[in-house]
Amino acid sequence: MRKLAALAACLLTAACGFRPLYGHSNLAPEMASIYVEPIAERDGFELRTTLIDLLHSDGQSAGKAYRLKIVLNENSQGIALQNDATITRYNTTLEARYTLSDARGNLLTTGNQSELSAYNVVQSPYATLVAAQDSTKHAAQDMAQRIQLELGVWFRHRKK
């Protein structure tokens, strides 16, 4: 009975038109041909290196067919106070605006991503600093995954 149910599920999903974005797709060469420009902001290094890894690029501009430019903004805001008005928790918002252009500079697509991260302030300044850095590092990594996904969807629609 289980085998029959699994077979029925496979047949139903095959008929719905679902095609996986990754796996046996031919998007890998196009994604690898994206040069991610250096990002000047503080957390831009983590975002850029994660994107380079996700796109399976080498990080070099030579021979790339596309250029990805990202402008990153960071805003930190205290959200929790103790009785003596000291801040005990911060929310940090990373916002990225990206543009993808071809090698000649023609604009192909643009997009925006935003990510919220939070960390607690503790008595140790070092522990607080590490928590803040870890929080924005994870936010940049999550943002890189979403940018990669959006670019993959854009390339997939472009091929149709």
Contacts in CASP RR format, 6 or more apart in sequence:
PFRMAT RR
TARGET T0000
AUTHOR 0000-0000-0000
METHOD contacts of the structure
MODEL  1
MRKLAALAACLLTAACGFRPLYGHSNLAPEMASIYVEPIAERDGFELRTT
LIDLLHSDGQSAGKAYRLKIVLNENSQGIALQNDATITRYNTTLEARYTL
SDARGNLLTTGNQSELSAYNVVQSPYATLVAAQDSTKHAAQDMAQRIQLE
LGVWFRHRKK
19 25 0 8 1.000
21 27 0 8 1.000
21 149 0 8 1.000
21 152 0 8 1.000
21 153 0 8 1.000
21 156 0 8 1.000
25 156 0 8 1.000
27 152 0 8 1.000
27 155 0 8 1.000
27 156 0 8 1.000
27 159 0 8 1.000
28 56 0 8 1.000
30 65 0 8 1.000
30 66 0 8 1.000
30 155 0 8 1.000
31 55 0 8 1.000
31 56 0 8 1.000
31 57 0 8 1.000
31 148 0 8 1.000
31 151 0 8 1.000
31 152 0 8 1.000
31 155 0 8 1.000
32 55 0 8 1.000
32 56 0 8 1.000
32 57 0 8 1.000
33 57 0 8 1.000
33 63 0 8 1.000
33 64 0 8 1.000
33 65 0 8 1.000
33 66 0 8 1.000
34 55 0 8 1.000
34 57 0 8 1.000
34 64 0 8 1.000
34 65 0 8 1.000
34 66 0 8 1.000
34 67 0 8 1.000
34 68 0 8 1.000
34 100 0 8 1.000
34 151 0 8 1.000
35 57 0 8 1.000
35 59 0 8 1.000
35 60 0 8 1.000
35 61 0 8 1.000
35 64 0 8 1.000
35 66 0 8 1.000
35 67 0 8 1.000
35 68 0 8 1.000
36 48 0 8 1.000
36 51 0 8 1.000
36 52 0 8 1.000
36 55 0 8 1.000
36 57 0 8 1.000
36 59 0 8 1.000
36 68 0 8 1.000
36 70 0 8 1.000
37 48 0 8 1.000
37 67 0 8 1.000
37 68 0 8 1.000
37 69 0 8 1.000
37 70 0 8 1.000
38 48 0 8 1.000
39 45 0 8 1.000
39 47 0 8 1.000
39 48 0 8 1.000
39 70 0 8 1.000
39 71 0 8 1.000
39 72 0 8 1.000
41 71 0 8 1.000
41 72 0 8 1.000
41 73 0 8 1.000
41 74 0 8 1.000
42 74 0 8 1.000
42 136 0 8 1.000
43 72 0 8 1.000
43 74 0 8 1.000
43 94 0 8 1.000
43 136 0 8 1.000
43 137 0 8 1.000
43 139 0 8 1.000
43 140 0 8 1.000
44 70 0 8 1.000
44 72 0 8 1.000
44 140 0 8 1.000
46 136 0 8 1.000
46 137 0 8 1.000
46 140 0 8 1.000
46 141 0 8 1.000
47 70 0 8 1.000
47 72 0 8 1.000
47 96 0 8 1.000
47 140 0 8 1.000
47 141 0 8 1.000
47 143 0 8 1.000
47 144 0 8 1.000
48 70 0 8 1.000
50 140 0 8 1.000
50 141 0 8 1.000
50 144 0 8 1.000
50 145 0 8 1.000
51 57 0 8 1.000
51 68 0 8 1.000
51 144 0 8 1.000
51 147 0 8 1.000
51 148 0 8 1.000
52 58 0 8 1.000
52 59 0 8 1.000
54 144 0 8 1.000
54 145 0 8 1.000
54 148 0 8 1.000
55 148 0 8 1.000
55 151 0 8 1.000
57 64 0 8 1.000
61 67 0 8 1.000
63 103 0 8 1.000
64 103 0 8 1.000
65 102 0 8 1.000
65 103 0 8 1.000
66 100 0 8 1.000
66 101 0 8 1.000
66 102 0 8 1.000
66 103 0 8 1.000
66 108 0 8 1.000
67 100 0 8 1.000
67 101 0 8 1.000
67 102 0 8 1.000
67 103 0 8 1.000
67 105 0 8 1.000
68 98 0 8 1.000
68 99 0 8 1.000
68 100 0 8 1.000
68 151 0 8 1.000
69 98 0 8 1.000
69 99 0 8 1.000
69 101 0 8 1.000
70 96 0 8 1.000
70 97 0 8 1.000
70 98 0 8 1.000
70 147 0 8 1.000
71 96 0 8 1.000
71 97 0 8 1.000
71 98 0 8 1.000
72 94 0 8 1.000
72 95 0 8 1.000
72 96 0 8 1.000
73 94 0 8 1.000
73 95 0 8 1.000
73 96 0 8 1.000
74 92 0 8 1.000
74 93 0 8 1.000
74 94 0 8 1.000
74 95 0 8 1.000
74 136 0 8 1.000
75 92 0 8 1.000
75 93 0 8 1.000
75 95 0 8 1.000
76 90 0 8 1.000
76 91 0 8 1.000
76 92 0 8 1.000
76 93 0 8 1.000
76 132 0 8 1.000
77 90 0 8 1.000
77 91 0 8 1.000
77 92 0 8 1.000
77 93 0 8 1.000
78 87 0 8 1.000
78 89 0 8 1.000
78 90 0 8 1.000
78 91 0 8 1.000
79 87 0 8 1.000
79 89 0 8 1.000
79 90 0 8 1.000
79 91 0 8 1.000
79 118 0 8 1.000
80 87 0 8 1.000
80 88 0 8 1.000
80 89 0 8 1.000
81 87 0 8 1.000
81 88 0 8 1.000
82 88 0 8 1.000
86 121 0 8 1.000
87 121 0 8 1.000
88 120 0 8 1.000
88 121 0 8 1.000
89 118 0 8 1.000
89 119 0 8 1.000
89 120 0 8 1.000
89 121 0 8 1.000
90 118 0 8 1.000
90 119 0 8 1.000
90 121 0 8 1.000
90 132 0 8 1.000
91 116 0 8 1.000
91 117 0 8 1.000
91 118 0 8 1.000
92 116 0 8 1.000
92 117 0 8 1.000
92 118 0 8 1.000
92 119 0 8 1.000
92 132 0 8 1.000
92 135 0 8 1.000
92 136 0 8 1.000
92 139 0 8 1.000
93 114 0 8 1.000
93 115 0 8 1.000
93 116 0 8 1.000
94 114 0 8 1.000
94 115 0 8 1.000
94 117 0 8 1.000
94 136 0 8 1.000
94 139 0 8 1.000
94 140 0 8 1.000
94 143 0 8 1.000
95 112 0 8 1.000
95 113 0 8 1.000
95 114 0 8 1.000
96 112 0 8 1.000
96 113 0 8 1.000
96 114 0 8 1.000
96 143 0 8 1.000
96 147 0 8 1.000
97 110 0 8 1.000
97 111 0 8 1.000
97 112 0 8 1.000
98 110 0 8 1.000
98 111 0 8 1.000
98 112 0 8 1.000
98 113 0 8 1.000
98 147 0 8 1.000
99 107 0 8 1.000
99 109 0 8 1.000
99 110 0 8 1.000
99 111 0 8 1.000
100 107 0 8 1.000
100 108 0 8 1.000
100 109 0 8 1.000
100 110 0 8 1.000
100 151 0 8 1.000
100 154 0 8 1.000
101 107 0 8 1.000
101 108 0 8 1.000
102 108 0 8 1.000
108 154 0 8 1.000
109 151 0 8 1.000
109 154 0 8 1.000
111 150 0 8 1.000
113 143 0 8 1.000
113 146 0 8 1.000
113 147 0 8 1.000
113 150 0 8 1.000
114 143 0 8 1.000
115 139 0 8 1.000
115 140 0 8 1.000
115 142 0 8 1.000
115 143 0 8 1.000
116 139 0 8 1.000
117 135 0 8 1.000
117 136 0 8 1.000
117 138 0 8 1.000
117 139 0 8 1.000
118 135 0 8 1.000
119 128 0 8 1.000
119 131 0 8 1.000
119 132 0 8 1.000
119 134 0 8 1.000
119 135 0 8 1.000
120 128 0 8 1.000
120 131 0 8 1.000
121 128 0 8 1.000
122 128 0 8 1.000
122 131 0 8 1.000
END
